[in-house]
């Protein structure tokens, strides 16, 4: 474990020059450095924060490591004036956000911990997180010395990409929802830290307790940087589920996913998600992932009571799920829904997208935003989707009617269960020597095993979802990084 600080931050000198001495106790310099480090390290675990101006610092997380953390924050903000806050705190909803002042928004330098007691405290917290993946040895065992990354290739790539993006605003990644650009220096530092950690075998492996997703150094790394990774000197080949979230959503449009509510004669017009008596083969997802008990089930802090064999997680009218969803399902199963909607959005709304990532974000806005968002000015794509697929929209809206996060969590739970619990376990049983690296909705392996892994993915997904998925292979190789830079150079020339 290392600490990352701005290269131009002369912390000792600032402390020495400050007219007010450090009066709080206990004080350790490593703890001061750790808080500064968090402002760059936290986005490593949540890439969406790269679009944000301030990084939320969770008080409970800080206090578990630094009991008098408030004194450190005040010292950094008001005495040393290294950081500044947004001064916005909402109990139970938002942690106060902090950021480095502009002077220190620069490249980072890695430092080792000098205070052994604090280092051991952080090590204990890391080991505690590692317990969440103790039962996933068939996935974690591949994070070893044979997993390597070409540091020089990444460094050369990042240097040129940073120069191009820093000098050309039109090349920067843009979030249409927040209307913000990623800062090139943050993107550079994020990639540098993730590269360093993998090269040092400083592995971050965690199974979240919300939707059962397996997080690792690879899931937190920019996809373009993964092209520099090899296993035993062999390139990795990623097998992706094309438009995975829409594909998984098709199971919600089938009667097999829902059952008639038992012992509720007045509710004969409704159906619910089954837990005890499938026809639904994914009932195990919710038992395993969400802490199934005899009387209740906890879903991300939302405790929903149930009786007998059903849970009113998503009550659905019988008539609604007997509608015809063929057009939506066919587009999704063929892996063409993003392209179809991209053309429709352009022709009907005049909204163009720079790349597939932007199209994907637009579709996620359509699927996962609050039902009440429909009336907003920026919700034109959502309203058009409702017009194109009215019955599909009704199903998704019903699921989200009380909690907008329920649909994405439901789909991610299904994805995680199938990739981590079903497909990966079958691969390791049939091909114990096949290295596999799950990256949420995809699995990467070496060329020797790619055919076998793809076959198992297709077979298990077809059985669970009821439709054969469209899978797509992508070779992870250095020339993809060159292509990325070539595309940026071309855009610069086009604008010029």
DAUR-V983977 format. One record per residue. N is the residue number from 1. RES is the residue in one small letter. OMEGA is omega in whole degrees, -180 to 180 (* if undefined). D_CENTER is the distance of its C-alpha to the mean C-alpha in Angstrom with 2 decimals. Layout:
# DAUR-V983977
{{N/RES/OMEGA/D_CENTER} {N/RES/OMEGA/D_CENTER}}
This chain:
# DAUR-V983977
{{1/x/-179/22.29} {2/x/173/23.09} {3/x/179/23.18} {4/x/179/22.38} {5/x/177/24.75} {6/x/-177/25.92} {7/x/-178/28.59} {8/x/-180/31.10} {9/x/177/30.77} {10/x/-171/34.08} {11/x/-179/33.33} {12/x/-179/36.62} {13/x/179/38.63} {14/x/179/36.99} {15/x/-179/37.71} {16/x/-177/41.23} {17/x/-177/41.97} {18/x/-176/40.73} {19/x/-180/43.94} {20/x/180/42.49} {21/x/176/42.19} {22/x/-176/39.38} {23/x/-177/40.85} {24/x/-176/38.15} {25/x/5/38.15} {26/x/176/36.51} {27/x/174/35.18} {28/x/-179/33.48} {29/x/-180/32.46} {30/x/-180/29.46} {31/x/176/28.05} {32/x/180/28.62} {33/x/-178/26.87} {34/x/-180/23.90} {35/x/176/23.28} {36/x/180/23.54} {37/x/-177/21.17} {38/x/-177/18.44} {39/x/175/18.39} {40/x/-174/17.17} {41/x/-177/15.27} {42/x/177/12.97} {43/x/177/10.98} {44/x/-180/10.57} {45/x/180/8.18} {46/x/-173/6.54} {47/x/178/7.25} {48/x/-179/8.11} {49/x/177/10.92} {50/x/177/12.53} {51/x/-173/13.96} {52/x/178/15.48} {53/x/-177/18.98} {54/x/180/18.78} {55/x/-180/16.49} {56/x/177/16.76} {57/x/-177/18.54} {58/x/-176/18.65} {59/x/-178/22.34} {60/x/179/22.12} {61/x/-179/19.90} {62/x/-177/22.36} {63/x/178/25.41} {64/x/-179/24.53} {65/x/-178/24.94} {66/x/-172/27.34} {67/x/-180/29.69} {68/x/-174/31.16} {69/x/-179/27.98} {70/x/179/29.37} {71/x/177/32.30} {72/x/180/30.17} {73/x/179/28.17} {74/x/180/31.49} {75/x/180/33.04} {76/x/-175/30.33} {77/x/-170/30.38} {78/x/179/34.09} {79/x/-179/35.97} {80/x/180/34.23} {81/x/178/32.51} {82/x/-177/29.56} {83/x/174/26.88} {84/x/-176/26.92} {85/x/177/25.26} {86/x/177/24.52} {87/x/-179/26.69} {88/x/180/24.57} {89/x/179/23.97} {90/x/-175/23.66} {91/x/177/24.26} {92/x/-177/21.55} {93/x/-174/19.36} {94/x/173/18.96} {95/x/177/19.55} {96/x/-178/21.77} {97/x/179/20.21} {98/x/174/21.69} {99/x/173/21.88} {100/x/175/24.25} {101/x/-173/27.27} {102/x/-177/27.59} {103/x/-174/29.91} {104/x/174/27.28} {105/x/-175/24.47} {106/x/178/25.24} {107/x/-175/24.31} {108/x/177/23.68} {109/x/-178/25.81} {110/x/178/25.08} {111/x/175/27.40} {112/x/177/28.23} {113/x/178/28.81} {114/x/-177/32.53} {115/x/-170/32.70} {116/x/-177/32.50} {117/x/179/32.27} {118/x/177/29.14} {119/x/180/27.61} {120/x/177/28.41} {121/x/179/26.82} {122/x/179/23.46} {123/x/179/23.99} {124/x/179/24.65} {125/x/179/21.40} {126/x/179/19.53} {127/x/178/21.70} {128/x/177/21.05} {129/x/-178/17.30} {130/x/178/18.41} {131/x/-178/20.37} {132/x/-179/17.36} {133/x/-178/17.29} {134/x/-178/21.08} {135/x/-178/21.52} {136/x/-179/19.15} {137/x/-179/21.59} {138/x/174/21.53} {139/x/-174/18.03} {140/x/-175/18.40} {141/x/-180/21.89} {142/x/175/20.84} {143/x/-176/19.44} {144/x/-175/22.94} {145/x/179/25.30} {146/x/177/25.29} {147/x/-172/21.75} {148/x/176/22.61} {149/x/-178/21.49} {150/x/-175/24.05} {151/x/-176/24.06} {152/x/180/26.82} {153/x/180/25.26} {154/x/-178/22.01} {155/x/179/24.18} {156/x/179/26.37} {157/x/-177/23.55} {158/x/179/21.93} {159/x/-178/25.41} {160/x/-180/26.27} {161/x/180/23.01} {162/x/180/23.25} {163/x/-178/26.88} {164/x/-177/26.32} {165/x/-179/23.57} {166/x/-177/25.40} {167/x/-176/28.58} {168/x/-176/27.32} {169/x/-176/25.35} {170/x/180/24.95} {171/x/-174/22.79} {172/x/178/20.03} {173/x/-174/16.65} {174/x/177/17.13} {175/x/-176/15.25} {176/x/-178/17.76} {177/x/-179/16.72} {178/x/-178/17.11} {179/x/-179/19.65} {180/x/175/18.59} {181/x/169/18.38} {182/x/177/16.40} {183/x/-178/19.11} {184/x/-178/20.02} {185/x/178/20.82} {186/x/179/17.43} {187/x/178/15.82} {188/x/-178/18.62} {189/x/178/18.23} {190/x/-179/14.52} {191/x/-180/15.40} {192/x/180/18.57} {193/x/-179/17.19} {194/x/177/14.69} {195/x/180/17.72} {196/x/-176/20.10} {197/x/179/18.28} {198/x/-178/18.16} {199/x/178/21.78} {200/x/-175/22.89} {201/x/175/21.38} {202/x/-169/19.63} {203/x/174/16.93} {204/x/-177/13.95} {205/x/-174/13.58} {206/x/171/12.34} {207/x/-176/12.23} {208/x/-176/10.91} {209/x/180/13.75} {210/x/-178/12.23} {211/x/172/11.06} {212/x/179/11.94} {213/x/177/8.80} {214/x/-180/9.98} {215/x/-179/8.28} {216/x/176/10.60} {217/x/-178/11.90} {218/x/-180/11.12} {219/x/-178/7.40} {220/x/-177/7.45} {221/x/174/10.29} {222/x/-176/11.09} {223/x/-179/12.11} {224/x/179/15.63} {225/x/179/16.09} {226/x/177/15.47} {227/x/-179/18.75} {228/x/-177/20.62} {229/x/173/19.78} {230/x/174/22.47} {231/x/-173/23.40} {232/x/178/27.12} {233/x/-179/27.63} {234/x/178/26.38} {235/x/175/23.77} {236/x/175/20.74} {237/x/-178/20.36} {238/x/176/17.10} {239/x/-175/17.69} {240/x/169/15.31} {241/x/-178/15.77} {242/x/-173/16.82} {243/x/-169/15.37} {244/x/-178/13.76} {245/x/174/12.93} {246/x/179/16.48} {247/x/-180/17.91} {248/x/-178/16.78} {249/x/-178/18.06} {250/x/178/21.50} {251/x/179/22.06} {252/x/-179/22.15} {253/x/-179/25.04} {254/x/-180/27.18} {255/x/-179/29.81} {256/x/-179/28.94} {257/x/-175/25.77} {258/x/176/27.96} {259/x/174/31.24} {260/x/-178/34.17} {261/x/-179/34.17} {262/x/174/36.65} {263/x/178/39.56} {264/x/-175/38.82} {265/x/-180/41.64} {266/x/-177/41.02} {267/x/-177/37.49} {268/x/-180/38.61} {269/x/-175/37.09} {270/x/175/33.57} {271/x/-178/31.21} {272/x/178/28.32} {273/x/-178/25.68} {274/x/175/27.57} {275/x/-173/27.04} {276/x/-176/30.35} {277/x/177/31.90} {278/x/107/29.75} {279/x/-177/30.61} {280/x/-177/26.82} {281/x/-177/25.63} {282/x/179/22.24} {283/x/179/23.88} {284/x/179/23.05} {285/x/-172/19.32} {286/x/176/20.04} {287/x/-176/22.66} {288/x/-171/20.68} {289/x/-169/17.31} {290/x/173/18.70} {291/x/-177/21.76} {292/x/175/24.44} {293/x/-176/27.85} {294/x/-175/31.22} {295/x/-177/31.26} {296/x/177/27.77} {297/x/-178/24.08} {298/x/179/21.46} {299/x/178/18.29} {300/x/177/16.14} {301/x/175/19.42} {302/x/-177/21.01} {303/x/-177/23.99} {304/x/-180/25.47} {305/x/177/28.90} {306/x/178/30.16} {307/x/175/33.54} {308/x/-169/34.65} {309/x/-179/32.32} {310/x/177/30.08} {311/x/-176/27.64} {312/x/177/27.53} {313/x/179/23.76} {314/x/-179/24.27} {315/x/-172/27.95} {316/x/177/28.77} {317/x/179/32.16} {318/x/-177/33.67} {319/x/-176/34.96} {320/x/-177/31.59} {321/x/173/30.04} {322/x/180/33.24} {323/x/-180/32.68} {324/x/-180/32.28} {325/x/-169/28.72} {326/x/-176/29.90} {327/x/179/29.06} {328/x/-177/25.40} {329/x/-179/25.09} {330/x/179/26.91} {331/x/-178/24.84} {332/x/-177/21.57} {333/x/177/23.07} {334/x/-179/24.48} {335/x/-174/21.16} {336/x/-174/22.85} {337/x/-180/21.36} {338/x/-179/19.47} {339/x/180/22.69} {340/x/-179/24.86} {341/x/178/23.16} {342/x/179/23.03} {343/x/-180/26.81} {344/x/180/27.48} {345/x/-179/25.69} {346/x/-176/27.68} {347/x/-175/30.96} {348/x/-174/30.90} {349/x/-176/29.10} {350/x/-179/29.60} {351/x/179/25.90} {352/x/-178/24.87} {353/x/-173/21.56} {354/x/-177/21.36} {355/x/-177/19.06} {356/x/-180/17.03} {357/x/178/13.76} {358/x/178/15.73} {359/x/180/17.08} {360/x/179/13.78} {361/x/179/12.85} {362/x/179/16.39} {363/x/177/16.18} {364/x/176/13.14} {365/x/179/15.43} {366/x/-173/18.18} {367/x/-163/16.60} {368/x/178/14.56} {369/x/180/16.57} {370/x/178/19.37} {371/x/-179/22.54} {372/x/-180/24.47} {373/x/-175/22.59} {374/x/-176/24.75} {375/x/-178/27.56} {376/x/-180/25.85} {377/x/-178/26.98} {378/x/-176/23.55} {379/x/180/23.17} {380/x/177/25.56} {381/x/-180/23.11} {382/x/180/22.41} {383/x/179/26.18} {384/x/177/26.86} {385/x/179/24.48} {386/x/179/26.40} {387/x/-178/29.59} {388/x/-175/28.64} {389/x/-174/27.30} {390/x/-177/28.86} {391/x/176/28.76} {392/x/180/25.14} {393/x/-179/24.33} {394/x/180/26.52} {395/x/-178/24.74} {396/x/-180/21.28} {397/x/178/23.03} {398/x/-179/24.79} {399/x/-176/21.69} {400/x/-168/20.26} {401/x/180/23.69} {402/x/-176/23.24} {403/x/-176/19.52} {404/x/-178/17.28} {405/x/-174/14.13} {406/x/-179/15.96} {407/x/179/15.46} {408/x/180/11.66} {409/x/178/11.77} {410/x/-179/14.67} {411/x/179/13.23} {412/x/177/10.11} {413/x/178/12.82} {414/x/179/15.04} {415/x/-177/12.71} {416/x/180/12.01} {417/x/-177/15.72} {418/x/-178/16.93} {419/x/-173/15.02} {420/x/-171/15.33} {421/x/-175/18.51} {422/x/-173/20.51} {423/x/-178/20.00} {424/x/179/19.34} {425/x/179/22.21} {426/x/179/24.49} {427/x/-176/23.82} {428/x/177/24.69} {429/x/-177/27.73} {430/x/-179/29.12} {431/x/-174/28.11} {432/x/-179/27.86} {433/x/-179/28.00} {434/x/176/25.13} {435/x/-179/22.32} {436/x/179/18.95} {437/x/-179/15.44} {438/x/177/12.71} {439/x/-179/9.56} {440/x/-177/8.12} {441/x/178/10.62} {442/x/177/12.82} {443/x/177/15.20} {444/x/177/16.92} {445/x/179/20.49} {446/x/-175/23.76} {447/x/-178/26.27} {448/x/-172/28.55} {449/x/-172/26.30} {450/x/180/24.31} {451/x/-179/26.81} {452/x/-180/26.76} {453/x/180/22.99} {454/x/179/22.88} {455/x/-179/25.79} {456/x/178/24.25} {457/x/-177/20.98} {458/x/-177/23.17} {459/x/-176/25.55} {460/x/178/23.26} {461/x/179/21.14} {462/x/-180/24.49} {463/x/-175/25.94} {464/x/-174/23.15} {465/x/180/22.33} {466/x/177/25.88} {467/x/178/25.25} {468/x/-178/24.97} {469/x/168/21.69} {470/x/-180/21.78} {471/x/-177/20.24} {472/x/179/19.97} {473/x/174/20.54} {474/x/178/19.59} {475/x/175/21.48} {476/x/-177/19.81} {477/x/-172/22.75} {478/x/-177/23.90} {479/x/176/25.53} {480/x/176/22.23} {481/x/177/21.79} {482/x/179/25.37} {483/x/179/24.73} {484/x/179/21.94} {485/x/178/24.50} {486/x/179/27.22} {487/x/178/25.41} {488/x/180/25.02} {489/x/-180/28.70} {490/x/180/29.79} {491/x/178/28.17} {492/x/180/30.02} {493/x/180/33.26} {494/x/-180/32.78} {495/x/179/32.48} {496/x/*/35.40}}
